[in-house]
Amino acid sequence: MQFTANEICLLLNGTLEGNADVKVFQLAKIEEATEGALSFLANPKYEPFLYTTDASVVIVNNDLVLEKPVKPTLIRVDNAYSSFSVLLEKYNSLKLHKSGIEQPSFIDPSAKIGKNVYIGAFAYIGANAVIGDNTKIYPQCYIGDAVQIGAETTLYSGSKIYHDCVIGDRVIIHGSAVIGSDGFGFAPQADGSYHKISQIGNVIIEDDVEVGANTCIDRATMGSTIIRKGVKLDNLIQIAHNAEIGKNTVIASQTGVSGSSKIGESCIIGGQVGIVGHIVVAKGTQVQAKSGINKSIEEEGKKFGGAPATNYQNYMRSQVVIQRLPDIERKIQELQKALDELRANNA
């Protein structure tokens, strides 16, 4: 793919300085760019590279004042970072563009396939499944019976959607993610064994959700496990049966949400956080990585850290104290020694 500086400038509605006809065919960081590359400058820390880069075109902010002449063509925009992200999205969509139905693949005759759908080789689509328009299903995906998938959704290779689950529009599910596997439900028996409880619910993923690679979202025992609109889930996350993740919440890698817990909207949850079952986490909560949430958080917009988690400011103060424990111990020993000597002298 090859574009001129002028074509890019028109796409971004920017202002061009330099050769409008120069062509670019790759994207690169400004400090590593070579001839034919398109780059951007948003962080002032990287401004020195603007005067040494070999990039052919660089996107910069409108308010940038040049300290010396530059080699590349400049495209000035209101926000260089946002504009470059638009180009990244455009580049990615062109690079990943696929169409048609590849063979061998299996599509049950009762399945309903929308317009302009891509189905890769070795994909399986079960009975009464519904696939929306412009959706892409990459090779080796599994879509079970009665699954509903909306429009413009992407399922990357190896992702698996079990029966009866519902996926919204513009959802992205990365490779080896599993949606709708059985919830972890077992009833203890008198002889010490465990009897499996059938999991007859499903998973509902609303619009504009992204699910990372190897993430697992369990189906509900009854009812639905729900991932609300705009949620972003990193790789290697476990969402247990009947949990609910609120709108626009983001969760980092290796976090586990136990069964029937409800996470509010617009929460930010770090990596390796553990959340116990049957609790509520309030809207706007922020949780530091490696924390453990063992009870409900009812006040909105607060920060937490630690295991078990506590108020973030208190947690940070306790970390300072922990680092000082060796000095505190030494002082206690000195005081104990002085006290022992004082007692001996008074004896």
ROLUM-384049 format. One line per 2 residues: number of its first residue (from 1); their letters; for each residue x negated, z negated, y negated of C-alpha. Coordinates in steps of 0.25 Angstrom, whole numbers, plus 5000, padded with zeros to 4 digits. Each point is the difference from the previous one (the first is absolute). Layout:
NUM) a) X/Z/Y; ...
END
This chain:
1) mq) 5000/5000/5000; 4995/5004/4986
3) ft) 5005/4997/4986; 4996/5003/4986
5) an) 4998/4990/4990; 5011/5006/4992
7) ei) 5010/4999/5012; 4997/4985/5002
9) cl) 5001/4998/4985; 5014/5006/5000
11) ll) 5004/4992/5012; 4996/4987/4993
13) ng) 5005/5004/4986; 4986/4997/4995
15) tl) 4991/5005/4989; 4988/5009/5005
17) eg) 4986/5000/4994; 4990/5010/5005
19) na) 5001/5012/5010; 5015/5002/5004
21) dv) 4996/5009/5011; 4990/4992/5008
23) kv) 5005/4998/5014; 5000/4987/5009
25) fq) 5002/4999/5015; 4998/4986/5003
27) la) 5002/4985/4994; 4989/4991/4999
29) ki) 4995/4987/4993; 4993/5002/4987
31) ee) 4987/4994/5004; 5000/5009/5013
33) at) 5006/5013/4995; 4994/5013/5001
35) eg) 5003/5014/4995; 5014/5004/5003
37) al) 5005/4986/5000; 5011/4994/4992
39) sf) 4998/4985/4996; 5006/4990/4991
41) la) 4995/4989/4990; 5009/4988/4998
43) np) 4991/4988/5001; 4990/4999/4988
45) ky) 4990/4994/5009; 4998/5014/5006
47) ep) 4999/5008/4987; 4985/5002/5001
49) fl) 5002/5009/5012; 5009/5009/4991
51) yt) 4987/5005/4993; 4992/5002/5013
53) td) 5011/5005/5010; 5000/5014/5006
55) as) 5015/5000/5001; 5007/5012/4995
57) vv) 5012/4993/4994; 5002/4986/4997
59) iv) 5013/4993/4996; 4999/4990/4988
61) nn) 5008/4991/4991; 5005/5006/4987
63) dl) 4993/4989/4992; 4986/5002/5007
65) vl) 4989/5002/4989; 4988/5008/5005
67) ek) 4987/4995/4997; 4993/5013/5003
69) pv) 5003/5014/5005; 5005/5001/5014
71) kp) 4999/5011/5011; 5013/5000/5006
73) tl) 5013/5005/4995; 5009/4988/4995
75) ir) 5015/4999/5002; 5005/4989/4991
77) vd) 5013/4992/5004; 5006/4987/4997
79) na) 4996/4993/5012; 4989/5006/5008
81) ys) 5002/4991/5013; 5014/5003/5001
83) sf) 4998/5015/4998; 4989/5001/5010
85) sv) 5010/4993/5010; 5010/5011/4998
87) ll) 4989/5010/5004; 4996/4992/5012
89) ek) 5015/5000/5004; 5001/5015/4998
91) yn) 4987/5003/5007; 5005/4991/5012
93) sl) 5013/5007/5001; 4994/5014/5000
95) kl) 4989/4995/5010; 5010/4994/5010
97) hk) 5011/5011/4998; 5006/5003/5014
99) sg) 5012/5008/5004; 5007/5005/5012
101) ie) 5002/4994/5014; 4988/5001/5009
103) qp) 5000/5001/5015; 4999/4993/5009
105) sf) 5010/4989/4994; 5013/4995/5005
107) id) 5013/5000/4992; 5013/4995/5007
109) ps) 5011/5010/4998; 5009/4990/4994
111) ak) 4990/4996/4989; 5003/5005/4986
113) ig) 4988/5006/4992; 5000/5003/4985
115) kn) 4994/5011/4992; 4985/5003/4998
117) vy) 4997/4989/5011; 4986/5000/5006
119) ig) 4999/4995/5014; 4986/5000/5006
121) af) 4996/5002/5014; 5003/4990/5011
123) ay) 5010/4993/4991; 5012/4994/5007
125) ig) 5014/5000/4993; 5011/4993/5008
127) an) 5015/5001/5002; 5009/5000/4987
129) av) 4988/4998/4991; 5001/5005/4986
131) ig) 4989/5005/4992; 5001/5003/4985
133) dn) 4996/5012/4992; 4985/5002/4997
135) tk) 4996/4989/5009; 4986/5001/5007
137) iy) 4998/4995/5014; 4986/5001/5005
139) pq) 4995/5003/5014; 5002/4989/5011
141) cy) 5011/4992/4992; 5012/4994/5008
143) ig) 5014/4999/4994; 5010/4993/5009
145) da) 5014/5003/5002; 5010/4998/4988
147) vq) 4989/4998/4990; 5003/5005/4986
149) ig) 4989/5004/4991; 5002/5005/4986
151) ae) 4995/5011/4991; 4986/5002/4996
153) tt) 4995/4990/5009; 4986/5001/5008
155) ly) 4997/4994/5013; 4985/5002/5003
157) sg) 4994/5002/5014; 5003/4990/5011
159) sk) 5011/4992/4992; 5012/4995/5009
161) iy) 5014/4998/4995; 5008/4993/5011
163) hd) 5015/5003/5002; 5011/4997/4990
165) cv) 4990/4997/4988; 5003/5006/4986
167) ig) 4989/5005/4991; 5003/5004/4986
169) dr) 4996/5011/4990; 4985/5002/4996
171) vi) 4995/4990/5010; 4986/5001/5005
173) ih) 4996/4994/5014; 4986/5001/5004
175) gs) 4994/5002/5013; 5002/4991/5012
177) av) 5011/4992/4992; 5011/4995/5009
179) ig) 5014/4998/4994; 5011/4993/5009
181) sd) 4992/4994/5011; 5006/4988/5006
183) gf) 5000/4987/4992; 4992/4988/5007
185) gf) 5012/4993/5006; 4999/4992/5012
187) ap) 5009/4988/5006; 4992/4989/5007
189) qa) 5005/4997/5014; 5000/4987/5007
191) dg) 4989/5005/5009; 4991/5002/4989
193) sy) 5002/5015/5000; 5006/5009/4988
195) hk) 5012/5009/5001; 5000/5012/4991
197) is) 5011/5001/4990; 5005/5014/4998
199) qi) 4997/5005/4986; 5012/5009/4997
201) gn) 4999/5001/4984; 4992/5010/4993
203) vi) 4990/5002/4988; 5005/5006/4987
205) ie) 4989/5005/4990; 5005/5004/4987
207) dd) 4995/5011/4990; 4986/5002/4995
209) ve) 4994/4990/5010; 4986/5002/5005
211) vg) 4996/4994/5013; 4985/4999/5004
213) an) 4993/5004/5013; 5002/4991/5012
215) tc) 5010/4992/4993; 5012/4995/5009
217) id) 5014/4997/4995; 5008/4993/5011
219) ra) 5015/5004/5002; 5010/4988/4997
221) tm) 5006/4992/5012; 5013/5003/4993
223) gs) 5003/5007/4987; 4988/5006/4993
225) ti) 4985/4998/4996; 5000/5005/4986
227) ir) 4989/5006/4991; 5006/5002/4986
229) kg) 4998/5012/4990; 4985/5002/4995
231) vk) 4993/4990/5009; 4986/5003/5003
233) ld) 4994/4995/5014; 4985/5001/5003
235) nl) 4994/5002/5013; 5001/4990/5012
237) iq) 5012/4992/4995; 5010/4994/5009
239) ia) 5014/4998/4995; 5009/4992/5010
241) hn) 5014/5002/5004; 5011/4998/4990
243) ae) 4990/4998/4989; 5003/5006/4986
245) ig) 4990/5005/4990; 5005/5001/4986
247) kn) 5000/5012/4991; 4986/5004/4994
249) tv) 4992/4990/5008; 4986/5003/5004
251) ia) 4993/4994/5012; 4986/5001/5003
253) sq) 4993/5002/5014; 5001/4990/5012
255) tg) 5012/4992/4994; 5011/4995/5010
257) vs) 5014/4997/4996; 5007/4992/5010
259) gs) 5015/5002/5005; 5012/4999/4990
261) sk) 4991/4997/4988; 5004/5007/4987
263) ig) 4990/5004/4990; 5005/5002/4986
265) es) 4998/5013/4991; 4987/5003/4992
267) ci) 4992/4990/5008; 4985/5002/5002
269) ig) 4994/4995/5013; 4986/5001/5004
271) gq) 4993/5003/5013; 5000/4991/5012
273) vg) 5012/4991/4995; 5009/4993/5010
275) iv) 5014/4998/4997; 5009/4991/5009
277) gh) 5014/5004/5004; 5013/4996/4994
279) iv) 4995/4998/4986; 5002/5007/4986
281) va) 4990/5004/4991; 5004/5002/4986
283) kg) 5000/5012/4991; 4986/5003/4994
285) tq) 4992/4990/5008; 4985/5003/5002
287) vq) 4993/4995/5012; 4984/5000/5001
289) ak) 4994/5006/5012; 4998/4991/5013
291) sg) 5012/4991/4995; 5010/4994/5009
293) in) 5015/4999/4995; 5006/4989/5008
295) ks) 5013/4997/4991; 5009/5007/4991
297) ie) 4995/5004/4986; 5012/4998/4991
299) ee) 4995/5002/4986; 4997/5014/4995
301) gk) 4987/5006/4995; 4991/4989/5005
303) kf) 4986/5002/5006; 4996/4993/5013
305) gg) 4987/4999/5009; 4995/4992/5011
307) ap) 5004/4996/5014; 5010/4994/4999
309) at) 5002/5007/4987; 5002/4992/4987
311) ny) 5000/5003/4985; 4989/5009/4997
313) qn) 4994/4992/4989; 5000/4988/5009
315) ym) 4994/5008/5011; 4988/5005/4991
317) rs) 4997/4986/4995; 5000/4995/5015
319) qv) 4990/5011/5003; 4991/4995/4989
321) vi) 5001/4986/5005; 4997/5005/5014
323) qr) 4987/5007/4996; 4996/4987/4993
325) lp) 5002/4991/5013; 4985/4999/5004
327) di) 4997/4995/4986; 5012/4990/5000
329) er) 4995/4996/5014; 4986/4997/4995
331) ki) 5005/4992/4988; 5009/4992/5009
333) qe) 4988/4997/5009; 4992/4996/4988
335) lq) 5011/4991/4995; 5002/4994/5014
337) ka) 4985/4997/5001; 5000/4993/4986
339) ld) 5012/4992/5004; 4994/4995/5013
341) el) 4987/4996/4992; 5009/4993/4990
343) ra) 5007/4992/5011; 4987/4997/5007
345) nn) 4994/4994/4987; 5012/4992/4997
347) a) 5000/4994/5015
END
